């Protein structure tokens, strides 16, 4: 069996105040640092052979704590970043964005992402994230575990695509908590006639 653990970063001050982060380089706050410290020994107990991470500060900071606990050095990959939410949305709450840019906000609510300057679509994110996730999976040997530290929204669209689910199934997944994690395992199953494939075995686990 091979195992991939996808971990969302710890909390930031912007998470706490509801401000959109996107590609902004926002560090962990004190709560986020404590979350990373709490999850690190739990994931290190899985004896990971590698820790890969988004290069954004909140993910890289979380990955550094987890990797240190496991005696590893994190490998940073910008392809594992969160959705770029566009320059006008970054740093604002939803209410502030609606007031400052009502037409963009209306387009976003309507799902017309092309009308929101600088905003990535799910297809844009998958075009970079999915190859990165696949390369992490391919780097694992039999019996090995790897950890990928990334972001909530990007992970939520990437996991269903990686598992080759329909998009409508992926939309039923809940929001990942800060330092919540996902477990994917590659193994044979009697349900699939002994065929080996990647399967979701846990969603939004948290320490404690």
Buried (B, 14 or more C-beta within 10 A) or exposed (E): EBBBBBBBBBBBBBBEEEBBBBBBEBBBBEBBBBBBBBBBEBBBEBEBBBBBBBBBBBBBBBBBBBBBBBEBEBBBBEBBBBBBBBEBBBBBBBEBBBEEBEEBBEBBEEEEBEEBEEBBBBEEBBEBBBEBBEEBBEBBEEEBBBBBBBBBBBBBBBBBBBBEBEEEEBEEBEEBBBBBBBBBBBBEEEEEEEEEEBBBEEBBBBBE
